[in-house]
Amino acid sequence: MVRLLALSVSSAVLALPAFAAGTVDPATVTCKEYNQSSHQGMVDINAAMHEALKNDPKLGALGQYELADLVDKVCADKPASKVMDALHQ
């Protein structure tokens, strides 16, 4: 019984939308998804964005916290955009 419960809980966690650890696709995350995410979801998105943009000439020099602040700002201004598109506009 305990084993079944543990499997059910782990399945539910893995079924969460794109924000389970390591499953964020920076190219597809929208500002709406970002804004509606839990704190951990936002952290996961920011980490994925930081990794994806580390070689970007404009955004690659930003630290993870600076990039997170920028994502907050651009997503507030462009809530219907993909995060990556909003960052490059």
Residue pairs with C-beta under 8 A, 6 or more apart in sequence:
13 20
14 20
17 33
18 24
18 25
18 28
18 29
18 33
19 37
19 38
19 40
19 41
19 44
19 45
21 44
22 44
24 44
24 45
24 47
24 48
25 48
26 45
26 48
26 49
26 51
26 52
26 53
26 83
26 84
27 52
27 82
27 84
28 82
29 45
29 48
29 49
29 82
29 83
29 84
30 80
30 81
30 82
30 83
31 74
31 75
31 78
31 79
31 80
31 81
31 82
31 83
31 86
32 79
32 80
33 45
34 41
34 42
34 45
34 71
34 75
34 83
35 75
35 76
35 79
37 44
37 45
42 68
45 71
45 83
46 64
46 67
46 68
46 71
47 64
49 67
49 71
49 83
49 84
49 87
50 62
50 64
50 67
52 84
53 59
53 60
53 62
53 67
53 87
54 60
58 88
59 67
59 70
59 87
62 70
70 87
71 83
71 86
71 87
74 81
74 83
74 86
74 87
74 89
75 81
75 83
75 86
77 86
78 85
78 86
78 89
81 89
